[in-house]
Amino acid sequence: RRVVASHIDVTVGAGEVLCLLGPNGCGKTTLFKTLLGLIPPLAGEVLLNGVAIARQNRRDIARAIAYVPQAHAPVFAYSVLDLVLMGRTAHLGPFSSPEARDIEIAHAALQSLGIDALAEADATRISGGQLQLALIARALAQDARMIVMDEPTASLDFGNKLIVLERIRQLAGRGFSIVLSTHEPEQVFDLADRVALIEGGALAAIGPPATTLTGER
């Protein structure tokens, strides 16, 4: 009964980091789910490589966009490696299993975040911060050119925050498009090419951090 993410018009290019900043409940997660095609928009449309996402199948979308959710509670006792391997699903056939190349990619994603030692650990018995890193590794293993991250560092300690932020910088440098939400303005200044300020469920301002993220705003 409440409209959120209204009158928002943004474009994200290759190699760009776009940060969304706004209070809790302003619609950032709803906007992300709409961008991913998980819920339909009430108006407007989402274009992926110039084609409406509503006209694309889930496999093609998953090959183009990876998602790191804000919170995730594994129900089954998958190993961390198996959780990360789920990111390879869009690259496999309907009845095929991950092959050596997929396992290699999953291990590389874990290594890049410093958690390869957790590969065989039960994903339901690791810390919240370690789980968040595993979810980021799953998105990396997906090998999509755009990654949408919903507060990716919210549950991480300072050292792991630095690892994730540096990984985001590296991905952008390799031409990946990154859209992430955060409650930490210093991350915006550190990472973002542009910042979109969401207030009252609408776009209040968008532009470079230095001119957009002002004290008044």
C-alpha positions in Angstrom: 0.0 0.0 0.0 3.0 2.3 -0.1 4.9 3.1 -3.4 8.7 3.1 -3.1 11.4 3.6 -5.7 9.3 6.1 -7.6 10.5 8.4 -10.4 14.0 6.8 -10.5 15.8 7.0 -13.8 19.4 5.9 -13.8 21.9 4.2 -16.2 24.9 2.2 -15.2 27.8 1.8 -17.6 30.6 -0.7 -17.9 33.3 -0.2 -15.2 31.1 2.1 -13.2 30.4 2.0 -9.5 27.0 3.4 -8.6 26.2 3.7 -4.8 22.7 4.0 -3.4 22.4 5.9 -0.2 19.3 6.4 1.8 17.5 5.6 5.1 16.1 2.2 6.1 12.8 1.6 4.4 13.3 4.0 1.6 13.0 1.2 -1.0 16.6 0.3 -1.9 16.0 -3.5 -1.6 12.7 -3.2 -3.5 14.5 -1.3 -6.2 17.2 -3.9 -6.5 14.7 -6.7 -6.8 13.0 -4.8 -9.5 16.2 -4.3 -11.4 16.9 -8.0 -11.2 13.4 -8.9 -12.6 12.4 -10.6 -9.3 9.4 -8.4 -8.9 7.6 -6.5 -11.7 7.7 -2.7 -11.8 4.4 -0.9 -11.3 5.5 1.5 -14.0 8.4 2.0 -16.3 10.9 -0.7 -17.3 14.3 -2.0 -16.7 16.6 -2.4 -19.7 19.5 -4.8 -19.7 21.9 -4.2 -22.7 19.1 -2.2 -24.3 16.5 -5.0 -24.0 13.6 -4.9 -21.5 14.4 -7.4 -18.8 10.8 -8.6 -18.8 11.4 -10.0 -22.2 14.6 -11.9 -21.2 14.7 -15.4 -19.7 16.1 -16.1 -16.2 19.3 -17.9 -17.5 20.3 -14.9 -19.7 19.6 -12.5 -16.8 21.7 -14.6 -14.4 24.6 -14.6 -16.9 24.4 -10.8 -17.0 23.7 -9.8 -13.4 24.8 -11.3 -10.1 23.1 -10.4 -6.7 24.5 -10.2 -3.2 21.5 -10.1 -0.9 21.4 -8.1 2.3 20.8 -11.2 4.5 20.6 -14.9 3.8 19.9 -17.8 6.1 20.9 -21.2 4.5 18.3 -23.8 5.3 20.4 -26.9 4.3 23.9 -27.8 5.4 25.6 -27.1 2.2 29.3 -26.7 2.3 30.6 -23.2 1.6 32.1 -24.5 -1.7 28.7 -25.8 -2.8 27.1 -22.5 -1.8 29.6 -20.7 -4.0 29.2 -23.2 -6.8 25.5 -22.3 -7.0 26.7 -19.2 -8.8 27.7 -21.4 -11.7 24.1 -22.6 -12.3 23.4 -20.3 -15.2 26.4 -21.7 -17.0 25.4 -25.4 -16.6 22.9 -27.5 -18.6 19.6 -28.6 -17.0 20.9 -31.9 -15.8 24.6 -31.3 -15.6 26.8 -31.1 -12.5 29.7 -28.6 -11.9 32.9 -29.7 -13.7 36.5 -29.1 -12.8 36.5 -25.7 -14.4 33.5 -24.6 -12.3 35.1 -25.9 -9.1 38.3 -24.0 -10.0 36.3 -20.7 -10.5 34.6 -21.2 -7.1 37.9 -21.8 -5.3 39.4 -18.7 -7.0 36.4 -16.6 -5.8 36.9 -17.9 -2.2 40.6 -17.2 -2.4 40.1 -13.7 -3.6 38.2 -13.0 -0.4 40.5 -14.8 1.9 38.1 -17.6 2.9 39.2 -20.6 0.8 40.0 -22.4 4.1 36.2 -22.5 4.7 35.5 -24.4 1.5 34.4 -27.6 3.3 32.8 -25.9 6.3 29.0 -26.2 6.9 27.5 -22.9 5.6 24.9 -23.0 8.4 27.7 -23.0 11.1 29.9 -20.1 10.0 29.7 -16.5 11.3 27.4 -14.0 9.7 30.5 -12.1 8.4 31.9 -15.3 6.9 28.6 -16.1 5.3 28.4 -12.6 3.7 31.9 -13.2 2.2 30.7 -16.5 0.8 27.7 -14.8 -0.8 30.0 -12.3 -2.4 32.2 -15.2 -3.6 29.0 -16.8 -5.1 28.3 -13.7 -7.1 31.9 -13.5 -8.3 31.7 -17.2 -9.4 28.6 -16.3 -11.4 30.9 -14.4 -13.8 28.3 -11.8 -14.6 29.4 -8.4 -15.9 27.1 -6.5 -13.5 26.9 -7.1 -9.7 24.2 -5.8 -7.5 25.1 -5.7 -3.9 22.7 -4.9 -1.1 24.8 -3.5 1.8 27.6 -6.0 1.1 29.8 -4.9 4.1 27.1 -4.4 6.7 28.0 -7.5 8.8 31.8 -7.5 8.2 34.6 -6.5 10.5 36.9 -3.7 9.5 39.6 -6.0 7.9 37.1 -7.9 5.8 35.4 -4.6 4.8 38.7 -3.5 3.3 39.0 -6.8 1.4 35.6 -6.4 -0.1 36.0 -2.7 -1.0 39.3 -3.5 -2.7 37.7 -6.4 -4.6 35.0 -4.0 -5.8 37.6 -1.5 -7.0 39.4 -4.3 -8.9 36.2 -5.5 -10.6 35.3 -2.0 -11.7 38.8 -1.6 -13.1 38.2 -4.7 -15.2 35.0 -3.3 -16.7 32.4 -4.8 -14.3 29.4 -2.6 -13.5 28.7 -2.4 -9.7 25.5 -1.2 -8.1 25.6 -1.2 -4.3 23.7 0.2 -1.4 25.4 1.4 1.8 24.8 3.4 4.9 28.4 4.5 5.1 29.1 7.8 3.2 32.9 7.3 3.4 32.5 4.2 1.2 30.7 6.3 -1.4 33.6 8.8 -1.5 36.1 5.9 -1.6 34.4 3.8 -4.3 31.7 5.5 -6.3 31.7 7.1 -9.6 28.2 8.4 -8.9 25.9 8.3 -5.9 22.1 8.2 -6.0 20.4 9.6 -2.9 17.0 8.0 -2.2 14.6 9.8 0.1 10.9 9.3 0.6 11.0 6.4 -1.9 12.1 8.7 -4.7 15.4 9.9 -6.3 16.5 13.0 -4.4 19.8 13.6 -6.3 22.3 11.7 -8.4 25.8 12.7 -9.5 29.5 12.6 -8.5 29.9 12.1 -4.7 31.8 15.3 -4.2 29.0 17.5 -5.5 26.0 15.3 -4.6 26.8 14.1 -1.1 26.7 17.5 0.6 26.2 18.3 4.2 22.8 19.7 3.5 21.7 16.6 1.8 
